[in-house]
């Protein structure tokens, strides 16, 4: 996992906060200075917090659990969808469906409904419907896809959540808090970092800033998944080796047990031949 350099953060504009009048006093520890009425984020603290978040998220991925990404703001949604897809983690880039976590069984029912529509298309039921019914079902499927697309395979609550713009996604933050789901997030100078377990103080409006941070986070996830795969392969090889050793021991033991019997048989045969 490559460590983010100070210059990388600087070039991506990660240090640009909001106007001073829009600031949240809880962000004071992460603010370096004010310039032309704009707060400047302390990039040394961003660097340290990003590394801390990457290490923690890597361990979650390594354990095989899911991390849900949430980014519904215009400049973040495409970046998140593109980068998170490569990790096969779920994400929400359209409107956050209220109660998605606190009322998870309802969401699962909607996912099942989507699956049943897909089944209708495969088994031919869809062809026998009237034109109007087909249109209604197609529209319903499209609506469900837009809302649930990436989370359709999420069969249980996520182990953690990563949020871009914690102020905008306050409903998602509140739901995660109620369920004690650890929160990672990009926190700008107008936001409250206190509900976030792993806050990354950074510009959450510039696409370059969002993209850089997402690159580091997704790289950490990929590394965790890769280590998990290697450990699984190592365990399988170790079990295979152990099984082969057991087979060798068993056959060696059998050979030892069979040897005296074979010797006795040979003696008996020799006696018989002498008698003859």
N, C-alpha and C positions, 0 to 999 in steps of 0.2 A: 504494500500500500504506500504510494508515494505521498510524501508530506507536502502540503501546500506551502509555497513560498510567499513571503510578504509581497514581493513584486507581482506575483500572479494575481493576488487579491487586489492590489493597487490598480493594475492594468484593467481589471474587470469592473472597476468602479464600486467595489464592495463597501468602500468607506463612506460613500455618500448617504447621509441620513435625510430626514425630513426637515422642514423649516422649524426653527426654534420654537415658534408659537404652537406647533403641533406635537411637541414632544411629550413623552410619558416619563415623569420623574423617576420611575422605577428603572429606567434605562441608564440613569446617571453613571453607574460603574463602568459602562461600556462606551461612554462618549469621551473622545480624546480632546476635542475643542469645538469652537464655533467659528465658522468662516462665512462672511456675507449673509448672516442670518440663517445659515444651514448648519446643522450638527454634523460633525465628522466622527465616524466610528473608529475606535481604537483597534487597528488591524492586528496588533499583537495579541489582543484578547480574542479576536475572531479566529486567529490562527490556532490558539490553544483550545478554544471551545469546539472548533471544527474537528480537530484531531481527537478530542475526547468523544465527540459524537460518532465519528467514524469507527473508533475502537469498540464502542458499545454496540453499534448497529451491526458490525461484523460478527460479534458473538451471537447476536440474536439470529442472524442468517445462518450461522454455522450450526445452531441448534435445530435448524430445519423449520423454524416458525416463520409466520408471515408478517411483513411490515406493510401497512396500508399508507399510501401517499395521497395527500389531499391538496389540490391546487386548482381553484376554479377561476382565478383571475386571468384576464385575457393574455397577458404577457408570459404567464407561467404554464398554462395548460398544455400547450403543444410540446414544450421542453420536457415537462414531466412525463407525458404520454410516451414520447420518443425514447427517453433515457430509461424509464422504469420498465418498459416492455422487455428490454434486454435482460432484466433480472428475473422476469416472470413473477413479479410482485404485483398485488392488486393496487389500483389507483382510482381516484375520483377526480374528474376534471370538469364535469358538468355541475349543476346545482347539487349541493349536499342534500340528500334525502333525509329530512328530519327523522330522528329515531332509528337511523340506520344501524347504530350500535346498541342503543338501549332497547330497541324493539326488533332485535335481529331476526326472530322467527318470522315476522311479517315480511322482511326482506327476502328470506329464504323461500317463502311462499311465492313471491313475485318471480324469483329465479326459476322455480319449478313450473310456473305458468309459462314462462318463456321457453323452457325446455319442452313443454307439452305442445306448444305451437310448432316448434321445430319438428317434433315427432309427427304431427299432422301432415306436414309437407313431405316427409319421407315416406310415410305409409300410404299416401294417396288420399287420405280423408279430405285434405284441403281442396282437391280437384272436384269433389262432389258437392261443395258448398255453393250457395248462390253468390252472384257477383258482389252484392252489397256486403254479405257476411265476410267474404274474402277481404274486401277493402278494410272493413272494421278491424279484423284480426291482424292484417298487415300493419295498420297504423298502430295498433296496440303493441305489436312486436317491436316496431321501430322506437316507440316511446320507452319501452322496457330496456331495449338495447342501449339507448342514449343514457338512461339513468343507471343501469346496472352492468353495462358492458364488461368492464374489467373485473368487477367483483363477483361475477357469476360463478366463478370456481372457488370462491372463499366460503368454505363449509363451516368455519368456526370464526370466532372473534379474533382479530389480529393481536399479535404479541406486542406490537408497538405501532405508533403512527408518526409519519413525517409530514409536517405542515409548512406550506409556503404562505406567509402572511397570516400570522396567528390572530390578528385583529379581525380580518375579513372572515376567517373560518372559526369564529368564536363558538358557533353551535357545535361543531365537530370537537373542538377543544373541551367544551363542557361535557359532552357525552363521554369522551375518553376519560375525563377526570372522575365521572360518576362510577365508571367501571374499573378504575385504577389501571388504565392502559398507559404505559410510559409514552411520553410525548417528546418528539424531536421537532425542532422548527427553526425556520429563518425568522429572526426577530429584528424588526427595524426600530428606529428611535421613537416611533409613535405607538409602539406596542408595549404590553405588560409581559415581561419575561417570566414572572413568578409561577404561572401554571405549567410552564414548560420544563420538563426534567433535563433536557439537553438543548438549551437555547444556543443558537448560532447568531451572534449580533452581525447583521449584514443588510445591505440594500436589497429589499424584496420587490423592487419595482423594475430595476434594470435587467433585461434578459441575459446580459453577459454575466452579471453577478449570480443570478439564479442558476444559469447553466454551469458555471464553474463549481458551485457548491453541490449541485446535483451530480456532477461528474465524480466528485470525490466520494460522495455518499454511495452512489451506485457501484463504484469501484470497490469500496469496502465490502458491500453486500456480495459482489461477485467473488471476492477473495474468500469470504466466509463460506460461501457455497462450494467453492473449489476445495477448500480445506476439509469440508464435511465429506465430499466425494472421495478424496484421497484417504481419509480415515476409514471410510466404509470399505474401500478396496483393500486397504491394509488389513482390516479385521477379517474380511472374507478370505484373503490369502493366508492369514494366520490360522484360521479355522481349517482351511483346506490342508495346510501343512500338518496341523495337529491330527486331522483325520488320517492322513497318509502314514504318520508315525504310528498311530494306533493299529492300522492294518499291518504294518511291518512287525510291530511287537507281537500282535496276535499270531501272525504266521510263524514268527520265530519260536514262540511258545509252543505252537502246535508241532513244529518240527522237532523240538526237544522232547515233547511228550511221545511223539511217534517213533523216535529213534530207538529207544530200548525195546519197544514192541517189535520193530523190524529186525533188531538184532536177535531177539528170541526166536522169531520166525525162521531166520536164516539157520540158527543152531538146530532147530527142530528138523528143518529140511535136510541138513547135513547128516543128522542121526539116522533119519529115515533111509537116506541113500546108503549109509554104512551097513544098515541092517540088510538091505537088499543085496 
